[in-house]
Amino acid sequence: MASGPAAFAASAAGTAQAAAASHMSAAQIVDRNIAARGGLQAWHAVNTITMSGQLEAGGTKNTKLPFTMTMKRPNKSRFEVRFNEQTAFQVYDGAQGWKVRPFLGRSEVEPYTPTEAKSAAASADLEGPLMDYASKGSRVEALGMESVEGHRAYVLKLTTKDNTSRRIWIDASSFLELKIDGEPRKLDGRMHNVAIFYRDYRKENGLVIPHTLETVVTGANPSHKLTIEHVTVNPSMDDALFAKPQLAAANAATANAATAKVASH
């Protein structure tokens, strides 16, 4: 009996706290998120960033492939994956994108489809969609709260200037992203929802960055996990890295980059 009032009081306090938290505006939640990630000033000082690590390819052996992801303002990106001494890569110059997929027996340079270009435009922003969202023409609204992997989270709806919407789940304690809607994928003739989970946040040069990203496709197995092992902030890089690939030059650049990486370690 003695524990009854205490339990009731704790429950009431928890309910009151949740109610107060749910009254935070979308703008306030975003402000707390930006501060938790290192702040506007730290991110505005970033012009280029390179992240490398391992990508779990799935399958029966769940092969881990080395990858390098490079980003440069404004909205330039390059992603490379190595397998059996071959490099597959995709580049986006801020307006157009190309891919080379030797794993699939394709040695030519293929242009992005309109859907791929749209997805690249949405993901090539190195500081993420919430940073300076208003100046990018986006708007954010709060949808309430949900639980994500045992964490209470604010659910935000971000709508870009082209009226594309996606939800972002912000940890109610740390104010870091826990989960974000990915681009739906077509499998077996049907569209499947995609979610990307962010975990293992660490500080890199004043920036707070997730070091594990797991992509989960509803109704499909397995998930795909990307583990970041090294982060370099503001390395020098030429815009040619993001231009339409010339295969011989691209292969030479990849070999040089690999040599430089080995030398740096």
N, C-alpha and C positions, 0 to 999 in steps of 0.2 A: 504493500500500500504506500509505503514511504517513497518508493521510487516513482509512483504514479505522477505526482505533481511535477517532479523534476523532469520526467520524460515528456510530460505535456508542455512544460516551459521550454525545453530544448526544441521540441517540435515546432512550437509557436515562433520561437526565435528564428529557427531555420526558415520557416515559411515567410516571416517578415523580411529576412535577409534576401531571400529569393525574390520577393515582391519588389524590394527596393532595387535590387540588381536589374530586374526586368524593366525598370523605369529608366534605365540609362538610354540615351538616344543613340541612334546609329553613329552619329558624328563623334560622340563621346567614346564609344567602343572603338572606333577606328583610331582616335587619338591615342587611346591607351595601347592599342596594338602597335602603332608606329613607335611609341616610346619604348615598348618592350623589345622591339626589334633593333633598337639602337638609336632611333631618332632620325628626324628628317635631315639634319645637318650631316650626319655620318653617311647616310645613303646618297645624299646629293653630291658628296665628294667622290662617289664611285663612278668612274667612266667605263671601266672594263672589269670583268671578273671571269676567272677560269676555275672550274670545279672538275675534279677527276676522281675516279673510284671504280666500283664494280657494279655491273648490272646483271641481275639474275635473269637468265633467259628462259627459265622454266624447263619443261620436258622431264623425262624420267630421271635424268642426272642433274637437273637444275644447274646447268652450266653457268659459271660466272664469267662475264666478259668485261674487260677493261674499257672504260669510256672516258671521254673528255668533253665537257660542255663549256663553250666559250660565249660570252655575251658582251656587247658593246653598245653604248648609246649612239644614235637613238634606234632601238628595236632591231639590232642586228644579232643573229645567233648562229652558232655552229655546233653540231653534235656529232661526235665520232665514236664508233664502236669497233673494236678489234676482235677478229676471230680467225683462227687458222692462218695467221700471217696476212690476212686481208683486212682492209678498213672500209667499213660502210659509213657514209656520212650524209648529213643533210645540212644545208645552209640557207639562211634567210637574210636578205640584204636590207630589210625594212619595207620592201614593197613586193619582191618576188622571191621564190624559193626553188631549190633544186635538190635532188637526191641521187646518190650513187649506191647501188645495192649489189655488190659482187657476191654476197652469200647466196643470192637467188639466181646466180648465173647471168646477172645483168651488169655489163661493164660500161654501159652508156650513161650519160647524164640525163636524168628525167626531170622535167619541170613539175613543180607542185601542182596538184589539182586545186581548184578553187576552194574546196573544203580544207585542204591542208594549209593553203595560204592564209585562210581565215584563222585557223587554229594557231599557226605560227605567229600571226600578228597579235593574237591575244596572249601568247606565252613568252614572247621575246622581250618583254619589259623586265629588265633585270631587277627592278625594285618591287615588282608585284603589282597587282591591280588596285590595292587599297591606298597605296602611297600617292598623294596628290590626286586622288580620284576625281575631284570636282574639276580640276584644271584639264583633265583628260576627257571631260565631257560625260563622265559616268555619274551615276547617283546610287546611293546606298540607303536601304531601309532595314529596320530590325523586324524580324519575323517572330521573335520569342526565344525560348530556350529549349535545348534538347540535351540528351546524354550521348557523348561520343567516347567509346572505350573507357567508360567509367568516369569521364570528366564532364562536369556541367559546362555547357557551351552556349554562347550567344549564336543565334543563326542570323546571318546577314544576307540580304539579297542585293547583289551588285548588278546594275543594268548599265551596259556601255552605251556610247553615243549611237551605235547602230542597232540599239534595242535588243542586244543579246544579253540574256540574264543567266546568272549562276549563283549558287549559294556558297557561303563561306562560313565555317564553324570556328568561332573564337573561344579559346579556353577562358572560362569565367574567373580563373585564378591567375594564370600567367599572362593572359591576353595575347597569346601566340596562336597562330593558326593550327587547328587540329586536323581539318579536313576541308576539301574544296571540290565542287563539282567539276568533273572533267568533261571532255567532248564525248557525247554519246557515240557508240561504235555499232556498226552493222555487222552482225554475225549470224550465219545461217538464215539470211534473209530478213532478220528482225533487228530492230534497234535495241541496244542494251545501255542502261545508265552506267556511268563511270564515276568513281570517287577516288580522289588522291588523298592519302593520309600522310601527315607530316609528323615526324618524330625525331627524338635525339637532337634537340637544339643545342648548339654550341656557339661560343663567341669567337668571331674571326675578325681581327682588325677593327673591333668596336661594333661589328655587325653581328646580330644573332640569327643564325642560319640553321635550318633543319638538315641533319646529315643522313636521314633515312626518309625516302619517299616511296610509298607503296601504292601502286595503282590497282584498284579492284574493279573488275567488270562484273556487273550483276548477272548471275547465271552462268558464269564462265570460270574455269579453273585452269591453271593456278593464277594467283595474283603475280604482279611483277614488282620486284623491289630494287630500288636504286640506292646504293650506299656511297655517300661522298666521303672520301678519305683525305683529300687535299683541296684547299681553297687558296687561290692567289688573287689578291685585290689590286686592281690597277696595273696589271702587267702591260707592257708595250705591245700593241698589235696593229697590223696594217689592215685597212679596209678590204684589201684584196682577199683576205681570209674568208670574207662573207660574199664575195662576188661569184658569178656563175663559174663552177669548177671547170678547169682544163685538166683532164685526167692525169697527164704526165706531170704537170706542175703540182697537182693536188697530192699525188703519190709522193713526190719529192718533199713537199712541205710536211706531209705526215711523217715521213722518215726522219726529217730534220727535227721535228718537234719531239719525236720519240727519243732521238739521240740527246737532245737538249735536256729532256726530262731525266734520262738516266744520269747524265753528267751532273745535274743539279742535286741528285741524291748521292 
